[in-house]
């Protein structure tokens, strides 16, 4: 029987198979490394782009914060100006009210009544003065009520006193200012 030695042939086949496996493994490794490098490069460029976008958003956020601060300052300034305008409007409105009140007083005061003082407490007024008779005080109070400028008139004091050798009645009248002044009470009081 003839024996053929197949051992070198098997070794050579085995060597070729090992080389094929090494080449395939190397090719797979190189392909995997290439894919990993490409993926890393793409991810890195994406991260860089995101960082640039983040930086741009942060700059825009700072600019918006500055604008918001300016808007808050402008709102505060507007509120201050609005309160000052409101105060000016109130003063303007009250300016003619006081003139109208004094005009009404000068038109309603009888000849035999005169004031020694007049105290204005925003919504209340205190009249202190002298009159020749009690009837003159009553006439004055009725005229003030009819004028519509004052309401809730109250005679706090009426007493006999001597002023420059004349017997007169000293009086103190408390009155409430009307908030809703009639238009005819202020006629002729401003231009």
Number of C-alpha atoms within 10 A of each C-alpha: 3 4 5 6 8 9 9 9 10 11 11 12 12 12 12 12 12 12 12 12 12 12 12 12 12 12 12 12 12 12 12 12 12 12 12 12 12 12 12 12 12 12 12 12 12 12 12 12 12 12 12 12 12 12 12 12 12 12 12 12 12 12 12 12 12 12 12 12 12 12 12 12 12 12 12 12 12 12 12 12 12 12 12 12 12 12 12 12 12 11 12 11 11 12 13 16 18 14 15 22 20 14 16 21 16 10 12 18 18 15 10 13 19 16 14 11 10 13 11 12 10 8 11 16 17 19 19 18 18 25 23 17 16 17 10 18 26 13 15 20 21 13 18 20 16 12 19 18 24 22 18 12 18 13 16 12 12 18 11 15 14 10 11 7 7 9 14 20 21 24 22 21 18 19 22 17 20 14 10 8 16 12 10 13 16 19 13 10 17 10 5
